[in-house]
């Protein structure tokens, strides 16, 4: 059974990123990881400015 991205269900080959969701740590693809990091950065900029 192949690992799948927790967020988009894409098959994870070799480039999976661990991501903490609640109390569990799930694996997500690089694309979803980048999107999530960018969203968090944008929210932080919005709150501070």
Buried (B, 14 or more C-beta within 10 A) or exposed (E): EEEBBBBEEBEBEEEBBEBEEEEEEBBBBEBBBEBBEEEEEEEEEEEEE
